[in-house]
């Protein structure tokens, strides 16, 4: 079992279509996904986030992308980090 992706089926809606029974890793890699995290988050180990993100993005045919924001913490209150996150989301969309 991975840090963020437990081995259990998920049910979710993607583009208005119900997707049932996917494993979490499959759901995150089969469909376009973006994870954004800061490297100074005191609640989550950045080392684990990096490993998880790299694992998912390197899977065959993965549509999972990630961005690590330098200096961003858990609540994105550090100077300039919120705008970096917003710009990343805009670029992704």
Order of alpha helices (4+ residues) and beta strands (2+ residues): beta-beta-alpha-beta-alpha-beta-alpha
